[in-house]
């Protein structure tokens, strides 16, 4: 009898607290001024999720806005918004249009295709690898023209951000299409991939060009592995030795962070360098 009374009292309390109605009140989470589009690339032959966030006052604004393109968009759309918000509050930076490119799902899930899209060359141990040329073609010839034509986007003020494998893709873009973006922000790039294949891309670029007209930010964590730190230092030394004209270059080592713990710090510092320091 006592157990029955206790259960009855518990059910009554749960009812009063709204626990019974909780499931009926579930609503989707909506990020204000944002939308999710799906885009098929004829050039790459793949489908992409495009997450777009519009600046405050966008609908009535007469001016065009900077555009921040972020790869690994399934993961990094929300963090980008948070850090842009901090920079707007602290430094009053102009809010950009955010375009985050997702490729199949969160990092680590079966559908995610970052190893396909971010890798410059095919490598035997990485399934579907070598898709960076096609992914860059999609961004340059399909996505950016659609954004420039359909939104209030400033084509002279584009920024690309990528971290880890996304940083490898950003580095590849730096030497393949440096004028496509005003700023290229590279967080802890996986430069050792494919036996350092991206260094060959740089070598080919250097053989034909004396100028590298872009603002570049590169970061690596002080506690990262030897295999991650050494190629990053090699790239920095290479850029210093080339003496590229019109290159604005910033390199930082964030002490006391690993590859994963350094990611949020890197994004904040990179965006601050691109939008606040100049």
C-alpha positions as CSV (number, residue, x, y, z in Angstrom):
1,X,0.0,0.0,0.0
2,X,2.8,2.4,0.9
3,X,4.5,1.6,-2.4
4,X,1.3,2.3,-4.3
5,X,0.8,5.7,-2.6
6,X,4.5,6.6,-3.3
7,X,4.0,5.8,-7.0
8,X,0.8,7.8,-7.1
9,X,2.5,10.8,-5.5
10,X,5.4,10.6,-7.9
11,X,3.1,10.5,-10.9
12,X,1.2,13.5,-9.5
13,X,4.5,15.5,-9.1
14,X,5.6,14.6,-12.6
15,X,2.3,15.8,-13.9
16,X,2.6,19.1,-12.0
17,X,6.1,19.6,-13.4
18,X,4.9,19.1,-16.9
19,X,6.8,15.9,-17.5
20,X,3.8,14.2,-19.1
21,X,3.4,17.0,-21.6
22,X,7.1,17.5,-22.4
23,X,7.2,15.2,-25.4
24,X,4.1,17.0,-26.8
25,X,5.9,20.3,-26.6
26,X,8.9,19.4,-28.7
27,X,9.7,21.9,-31.4
28,X,12.6,22.1,-33.8
29,X,15.4,24.4,-32.9
30,X,15.6,27.4,-35.3
31,X,18.6,29.7,-35.6
32,X,17.2,33.2,-36.4
33,X,18.1,34.7,-39.8
34,X,19.4,31.4,-41.1
35,X,18.4,28.8,-43.7
36,X,19.5,25.4,-44.9
37,X,19.6,24.7,-48.6
38,X,20.7,21.6,-50.6
39,X,22.8,22.1,-53.7
40,X,23.8,19.5,-56.3
41,X,27.2,20.0,-58.0
42,X,27.3,19.0,-61.6
43,X,31.1,19.5,-61.6
44,X,31.8,17.4,-58.5
45,X,28.8,15.0,-59.0
46,X,27.9,15.4,-55.3
47,X,25.2,16.9,-53.1
48,X,26.0,19.5,-50.5
49,X,24.2,21.0,-47.5
50,X,24.6,24.8,-47.5
51,X,23.9,26.6,-44.3
52,X,23.4,30.4,-44.6
53,X,23.2,33.0,-41.9
54,X,22.2,36.6,-42.8
55,X,23.4,39.6,-41.0
56,X,21.1,41.7,-38.9
57,X,19.2,44.2,-41.0
58,X,20.0,42.3,-44.2
59,X,16.5,42.5,-45.7
60,X,16.5,46.3,-45.8
61,X,20.2,46.9,-46.2
62,X,21.4,48.8,-49.3
63,X,25.0,47.7,-49.1
64,X,26.7,44.4,-49.9
65,X,28.2,42.3,-47.2
66,X,31.4,40.3,-46.7
67,X,31.0,36.6,-47.1
68,X,32.6,34.0,-44.8
69,X,32.8,30.5,-46.4
70,X,33.4,27.7,-43.9
71,X,34.0,24.1,-44.8
72,X,33.0,21.3,-42.4
73,X,29.8,23.2,-42.3
74,X,27.7,20.5,-40.6
75,X,30.0,20.9,-37.5
76,X,31.2,24.5,-37.8
77,X,28.1,26.5,-38.7
78,X,27.0,27.2,-35.1
79,X,30.5,27.8,-33.7
80,X,31.1,30.3,-36.4
81,X,28.0,32.2,-35.4
82,X,29.1,32.2,-31.8
83,X,32.6,33.6,-32.4
84,X,31.4,36.2,-34.9
85,X,28.9,37.3,-32.3
86,X,31.7,37.8,-29.8
87,X,33.8,39.8,-32.3
88,X,30.8,42.0,-33.1
89,X,30.3,42.7,-29.4
90,X,33.9,43.3,-28.7
91,X,35.2,45.0,-31.8
92,X,32.0,46.0,-33.6
93,X,33.1,44.2,-36.8
94,X,30.7,44.3,-39.7
95,X,28.7,41.1,-39.7
96,X,29.4,38.9,-42.8
97,X,27.0,36.6,-44.6
98,X,28.0,33.1,-43.3
99,X,28.0,30.3,-45.8
100,X,28.9,26.9,-44.3
101,X,29.4,24.0,-46.6
102,X,28.4,20.6,-45.3
103,X,29.3,17.4,-47.0
104,X,27.3,14.5,-45.8
105,X,26.9,14.8,-42.0
106,X,28.8,15.5,-38.8
107,X,32.5,14.6,-38.7
108,X,32.9,10.9,-37.8
109,X,29.5,9.8,-39.1
110,X,29.3,7.3,-41.9
111,X,28.0,9.9,-44.4
112,X,30.6,12.5,-43.9
113,X,32.8,13.0,-47.0
114,X,35.5,15.4,-45.8
115,X,38.2,12.8,-46.7
116,X,36.9,12.9,-50.2
117,X,36.4,16.6,-50.6
118,X,39.5,18.0,-48.8
119,X,42.2,15.8,-50.2
120,X,44.3,17.1,-53.1
121,X,45.4,13.6,-54.3
122,X,44.1,10.1,-54.0
123,X,45.9,8.0,-51.3
124,X,45.6,4.2,-51.1
125,X,44.6,4.1,-47.4
126,X,41.9,6.8,-47.7
127,X,38.7,5.8,-49.4
128,X,37.3,8.1,-52.1
129,X,40.2,10.5,-51.6
130,X,41.5,13.0,-54.1
131,X,38.4,15.1,-54.5
132,X,39.7,18.5,-53.6
133,X,40.0,19.7,-57.3
134,X,36.3,18.8,-57.9
135,X,35.3,20.4,-54.6
136,X,37.2,23.6,-55.3
137,X,35.6,23.7,-58.8
138,X,32.2,23.4,-57.2
139,X,32.9,26.3,-54.8
140,X,34.5,28.5,-57.5
141,X,32.1,27.9,-60.4
142,X,28.8,26.9,-58.8
143,X,28.5,28.0,-55.2
144,X,30.2,31.4,-55.3
145,X,28.4,32.5,-58.5
146,X,25.0,31.5,-56.9
147,X,25.8,33.4,-53.7
148,X,27.0,36.5,-55.6
149,X,24.0,36.5,-57.9
150,X,21.3,35.7,-55.3
151,X,22.5,37.5,-52.2
152,X,23.9,40.9,-51.3
153,X,27.4,39.6,-51.4
154,X,30.6,41.6,-51.8
155,X,32.8,39.6,-54.3
156,X,35.8,41.6,-53.2
157,X,35.5,40.5,-49.6
158,X,35.4,36.7,-49.4
159,X,37.0,34.7,-46.6
160,X,37.6,30.9,-46.5
161,X,38.1,29.1,-43.2
162,X,39.1,25.4,-42.7
163,X,40.5,23.4,-39.8
164,X,42.5,20.1,-39.9
165,X,41.6,18.3,-43.1
166,X,39.6,21.5,-43.9
167,X,42.8,23.4,-43.3
168,X,44.5,21.1,-45.8
169,X,41.9,22.1,-48.4
170,X,42.3,25.8,-47.5
171,X,46.1,25.4,-48.1
172,X,45.4,23.7,-51.4
173,X,43.1,26.5,-52.4
174,X,45.8,29.0,-51.4
175,X,48.1,27.8,-54.2
176,X,45.4,26.8,-56.7
177,X,43.1,29.8,-56.6
178,X,44.6,32.5,-54.3
179,X,42.6,35.4,-55.8
180,X,39.3,33.7,-55.2
181,X,39.3,34.9,-51.6
182,X,40.5,38.0,-49.8
183,X,41.4,36.0,-46.7
184,X,42.3,32.3,-46.3
185,X,42.3,31.1,-42.7
186,X,44.1,27.8,-42.1
187,X,43.7,26.1,-38.8
188,X,46.2,23.2,-38.0
189,X,46.2,21.9,-41.6
190,X,46.9,18.2,-42.2
191,X,49.8,19.0,-44.5
192,X,51.4,15.6,-44.1
193,X,48.6,14.0,-46.0
194,X,49.6,12.1,-49.1
195,X,53.3,12.4,-48.3
196,X,53.0,16.2,-48.3
197,X,51.3,16.4,-51.7
198,X,50.2,20.0,-51.1
199,X,53.9,21.1,-51.1
200,X,54.1,20.0,-54.7
201,X,51.1,22.2,-55.4
202,X,53.0,25.1,-53.9
203,X,56.1,24.3,-55.9
204,X,54.2,24.4,-59.1
205,X,52.6,27.7,-58.2
206,X,56.0,29.2,-57.3
207,X,57.5,28.2,-60.6
208,X,55.0,30.4,-62.4
209,X,54.2,33.3,-60.0
210,X,56.1,35.9,-57.9
211,X,52.9,37.2,-56.4
212,X,50.5,35.6,-53.9
213,X,47.9,38.3,-53.4
214,X,45.9,37.1,-50.4
215,X,45.8,37.5,-46.6
216,X,46.8,34.2,-45.0
217,X,46.5,33.0,-41.3
218,X,48.0,29.7,-40.3
219,X,47.9,28.1,-36.8
220,X,49.2,25.0,-35.2
221,X,48.9,23.9,-31.5
222,X,52.0,23.7,-29.3
223,X,51.0,20.2,-28.0
224,X,50.2,18.6,-31.3
225,X,52.0,15.6,-32.7
226,X,55.4,15.9,-34.3
227,X,53.8,14.8,-37.6
228,X,51.4,17.7,-37.4
229,X,53.8,20.4,-36.2
230,X,56.8,19.8,-38.5
231,X,54.9,20.2,-41.9
232,X,53.3,23.3,-40.6
233,X,56.6,24.9,-39.7
234,X,57.9,23.7,-43.0
235,X,55.1,25.6,-44.8
236,X,55.8,28.8,-42.8
237,X,59.5,28.6,-43.6
238,X,58.7,28.1,-47.2
239,X,56.4,31.1,-47.4
240,X,59.0,33.2,-45.7
241,X,61.7,32.1,-48.2
242,X,59.6,32.7,-51.3
243,X,59.2,36.4,-50.6
244,X,55.9,36.4,-52.4
245,X,54.7,39.8,-53.4
246,X,51.3,41.1,-52.1
247,X,51.2,38.3,-49.4
248,X,50.0,39.3,-46.0
249,X,50.9,36.5,-43.7
250,X,50.3,35.7,-40.1
251,X,51.5,32.5,-38.3
252,X,50.8,31.6,-34.7
253,X,51.6,28.7,-32.4
254,X,49.0,28.4,-29.7
255,X,50.8,26.9,-26.7
256,X,49.2,24.4,-24.4
257,X,46.6,23.1,-26.8
258,X,46.3,19.9,-28.7
259,X,44.8,19.4,-32.1
260,X,41.2,19.2,-30.8
261,X,41.4,21.5,-27.8
262,X,43.0,24.2,-30.1
263,X,40.1,24.2,-32.5
264,X,37.8,26.8,-30.8
265,X,40.7,29.0,-29.9
266,X,41.9,28.9,-33.5
267,X,38.6,29.9,-35.0
268,X,38.2,32.9,-32.7
269,X,41.7,34.1,-33.3
270,X,41.5,33.5,-37.1
271,X,38.2,35.4,-37.5
272,X,39.5,38.2,-35.3
273,X,42.6,38.5,-37.5
274,X,40.5,38.6,-40.6
275,X,37.8,41.0,-39.5
276,X,39.0,42.9,-36.5
277,X,42.8,43.4,-36.6
278,X,42.8,45.1,-40.0
